Amino acid sequence: MKPDKLNAVTHTHYWGYENKKYFSKSYLNKIRYFLKYVINKLFLNNLGYQIVQKFSNYRKEQRSYLKNSEILSLRNIQISDYLFQFGLGFGIEFKKTKLLNSIERYEEIFRNSKIRDLNGGFGFNNGLFFYVLISHFQPKKILESGVWRGYSTFLIDEATPIESKILSFDINLDKREFISKKASYFESDLSLVSDVNFSKVDFALFDDHVSIYDRLKFCLKNEIEIVVVDDDLSVSQVHSDPWPPIPTASMIYNYEKIPKKFNWICNGMLANADIGGIAVNDIREHYKYIPFPQLAEFTGYQDTSFTSFLLKR
């Protein structure tokens, strides 16, 4: 595992592009990035400010939405009924009143979020169910790997009690637009720190494009009961993401059915993967695997990244 802060990716031995210069930024971009980093790190961060990339477009969920309260109420009830039945199918008993309240609250906080662009992170649908999960389980100590602009941190912060603690990891924290007072931030991969206590973490989110297999082994070691994994791509979907977290949970739970060596083209580049020889039985015996529900038919927004969660059996 080799973090690459400049390009915000982590290289792994499970797969790679044949052309090692896949991320070939120009010298001008590298100089611009370096200057921004120095100014933020040495000057502006101490004053509570930072230079961020300027975005011109919001995602559709942020600029097109329902205003009629009766229609919103009807939609939220439909989502609540669907998620209640969805939960029962996997042994999760959502409390009906709290479930509906969480859905209504999510709409409110989503519309008031100060994060300007959700591209590259949770969209409305995945964020909604993630917020429902956090609200239901009420974790006290949360591990988050992959901060980006801070939207998932924002949802965790909103859904948890004031005494909850968040351990937030990212190899590049420069993109943050929300910073939680509940969070301790670490600009590192979690596997490279030795002074952080991961005991009693009861909920983990991995949205970092690092091998989900390695992350789940980490969760087993630290006895984490609830795990959410984003970008959980199957072997037929790997081409859709420039940096897939192979082996994914989907690959682990379908291990006998899929080829162990495979390749694909992404943006004209050839990538090769080899996931042979990994030990998956302990993960599958310990965790129940549950893909996130698809909510597009209720919200009118496209279901974005493939997200799943795992519960201790």
N, C-alpha and C positions, 0 to 999 in steps of 0.2 A: 504494500500500500504506500503510495507516494503522493502526498498532497501537492497541488500546483496552484498556489494562491493567485498568481497573475491571471490564470484562466478560470479559476474557481472550479476546478475539477480534481478528482483524486484518481490517479492511475492504479490499476490493479493487474494481477497476473492472470485473471480469468479471461480477459479479452483485451483487444486493442485494435487500433487502426493500422493498416499496413504502412500508410504514409505517416511517419512520426511527426510531420509538420502540419498535422490537421489543423491545429490552432496556430496559424501563422499570422500573428498580429504585426502590423507595420511598426517600424521604429517610432514613428510619430505617436501612434496609439500607446506604445509602451512608455514613452516619455510623458505623455499626458496623464496616464494612469499613475506613474511614479510621483509626479508633482502633486496630483490630487491626494494621493496617499500621504505624502509628507505633510502637506498643509493641514489635512484632517487630523493626522496623528499628533503632530507637534503643537498645533495652534488651536484650531477650531473645536476639536472634541473637548478640550478642557473648558471651553466656554459654553458647551451644550449645543454646538452647531456642527454642521459638516457640509461639504460640497457633495451633492448627489447628481446623478445623471438626470437630465431634464427629459420628461416624457410628454409627448404631444397627444397621445391617444389613451383613452380609458378603455377597459374591456367592456363588452356589451352589457354585462351585468351591472356595471356602474353607471351607465348612461341611459338604459332603457328598462323601465320597471313600472309595475302597477301602482296606481294612485288611489283607486276606488277601494274604500275600506271594506265594503261588503264582499267584493271579489277576493281581496287579500284574506279575509277571514275564512271564506269558503276554501280557498287554496290551502291555507294552513291546516285546516281541519282534515282535508284530504291527505296531506302529507303526514299528519299525525296518525291517522288511522292506518296508513300504509306502513309507516315505520314501526308502529306498535305490533302489527302482524309480522313484519319482517323480523323484529327482535324475538318474538315468541318462537319463530322457526329455528333460532339458534340458541334458545335457552336464556334469552335476555328479557327480563320483565320490566319494561319501561313503565313508569307511573304515568297514567294517561294525562292527568292535569299538568304535571311537571313537563311532560313531553311537549304538549301544546304550548305551554309558556316558553319553553326553550326555543321553539320554532318562531314564535312571535318576537321574542327578544332578539334572535339572530337577525331577523329582517331589520330591526331597529339599529343594531350596532353595525351591521354591514353598510347601511346607508350613511351612517355617521363616521365611518372609518376615515382616518386621515391619510391612509396609504393610497397613493395616487394611481397605481397601476398594479394589477394582480397578475400580469403576465409572468409566467415562470413559477407561479405558486398555486395554492388552492383557488379554485373558482368558487362561485356561489354554492353549487350543489355539494361538492365535497366539503367545503367549509361548513355548510349547514349540518351535515351528519357528524362531522368531527366535533362541532360545538355541542350537538346532542349527546355524543358519547362522553365528552368531558363533563357536561352538566349532570349526566346520569351517574357516572362513577365517582365524581368528586375526588380526584387524586390529590394527595398531599405533597408528593415529591415527583416532579415531572422531568423527564429527560427529553430534550429537543435537539436533534442533530440536523442542521440545515435551517438557517434563520432567514436568509435572503432579505426581503424588505421588512419582515417582522409580522406578517399577517397571522401566521399560526400562533406566534407568541401572543399577539393581540387577543386571539380567540381563547387561548388558555388563560390569559390574565383575566378576561371578562367572565369566564365560566367557573373559576375556582375561588374558594374562600380566601380571605386576606392572608391567612397564615400559610398558604401553599407556597412552595418553593419551585423554581424552574431552573434547571441546568441547561443553558443554551450554548450549543457548539456550532461554529462555522469556521472554515479555514479562511474566510474573508468576510469581515463584519462591516465593510464599508457601505453596503447597500441599505443598511437599516433605516427605516423611516418611523418605526415604533420601537421604543425601548421600555421594557417593563421594569417596574420597581421590585417585582417579585423575582426577577431573573438575575442569575450570576452568569456573565458572558465569558466564553473562552474562545479565543481565536486560534483554534487548533482542532485537529481531528481527535475525537474522544479516545481513540486507541493509543494516542501518543502522550497522554497526560498520566502522571503518577501521583498527583497530590489532590485528586478529587474523590470524594467518598460517594460511590454509587449504591451503597446499601440503602435499603428501604425505598428505592425508586419504584413506584407502583404503576407508572404509565410512561410509555416511551413513544415518541414520534420520530421516524426516520424519513426525511425528505432531503437527502444529501447526495443522491446518485452514487452511493457507495454500496458494494455488494450487500444485498439484504441477507444473504446466507451468513456472512460474517457478523452482521448486526444481530441476527437471531441467536447465533452462538454466544455473543456477548450477553444477550438478554437471559439466556439459559443460565449462564455462569452467575449472573447477578439476580436471578430469581424475580425478574420483572413480569408481572402478571398480565398486563394489557399492552399490546404493541400495535401501533399504526404504521404502515409502510406505504409511502407514495411511490408513484412510477413503477407499480408492480406489473411489469410487462410479461406477457407470455412469449414463447419462442417465435410466434407469428407476428408479434407486435414490436420487436426490438428495433426495427428500422425506423420507427416513428420518433425515437428519442435520440438526440446526438450523444448522450452519455448515460446509457441504461445501467441500473444497479444490479448487474448479473453476478451470481445467480439470484434471481428474484424469488419471492415467495411462491408465485405461480409455478415457476420451474421446479421448486422444491416439492410442491404437493402434486406435481405431475411427472416426477422424475423418471419413473419407469416407462412412460409413454413418449418421451421426447428424445431426440438425438443429443448426445453429449458434446459433439463438436458441430458447430454451425456457423454460417457467415451471412452477411447482409450488406446492402449498400445504403448509406445514409448521406444525403447531400453530395452524391457522387463519389464518396469514399468507401473503400472496402474494409469491413471489419470482420475479425475472426474471433470466435469464442471456443473455449474448451472447459467444460464443467464436469468432466469425468473424475471419478474418485472421491467426490464429496460425500460426507456422512449425513444423511437427512433424517434418519429414523428418530433420533432423539428429539428433533424439532417437531416432527409430525406427531409423536407420541405425547409431547408436552402441551402443544398448542392446537386449539381449534382454529381453522382457517376460514375467514369470512370476507369475501369481496364487498366493498361498499355498495349500497343500493344505488340504482340508477334513477335519478329524480327529474330528468328532462321533461317527461310527460306532464309533470305537475308545475314546474317552474317556468318552462319555456326557454331555459338556458341549456346550452350544450353541456353534456357531461364531459369533463376535460380529462385530467390524468387518471390512470387506473390506480385506484387506491384500495387497500385491504387492511383488515385488522385481525389480530390474533389474540385469542383469549386462553388463559391457562385452563386446561381440562380439569 
